[in-house]
Amino acid sequence: MSWSIKTFAELNNEELYAILRLRSEVFVVEQQCAYLDMDNYDQRALHLQGVNEEGLVAYTRLFAPGIKFDMASIGRVVSSPSARGKGFGRKLMEVSIAAVEEKWGKIPIKIGAQLYLQKFYESLGFVQSSEMYLEDDIPHIEMIRA
């Protein structure tokens, strides 16, 4: 697995297509959730990509404090259905956390997590910081890693 982080302007057409396709495959088709994925935040994010021989299999968006939340943030956490069960999700989050800390220092990181992944994020040091709320009819909670 090779990891890269790029600004929106640095992404080439093939990378952007692969990112949007993976996000659509999981968040729209697999989770059966019709929503507008392209939310005008991609241009302000750093895009972390995990690529192997299959192509893009893991991805997150990284945000500086003050863009999505008052803290740094990791979002659009996604791994390819074909790559699940191989530890890529954990590695993706570990690389994402390290990248946030490298870019902006050891500061709190806030996420909007799908509720069913609460234990996974807790295992990475995140703590629930909000009540459950619905986002696109999917239960979510906010979590912070101090």
Secondary structure, 3 states (H helix, E strand, C coil): CEEEEEECCCCCHHHHHHHHHHHHHHHHHHCCCCCCCCCCCHHHCEEEEEEECCEEEEEEEEECCCCCCCCEEEEEEEECHHHCCCCHHHHHHHHHHHHHHHHHCCCCEEEEEEHHHHHHHHCCCCEECCCCEEECCEEEEEEEEC
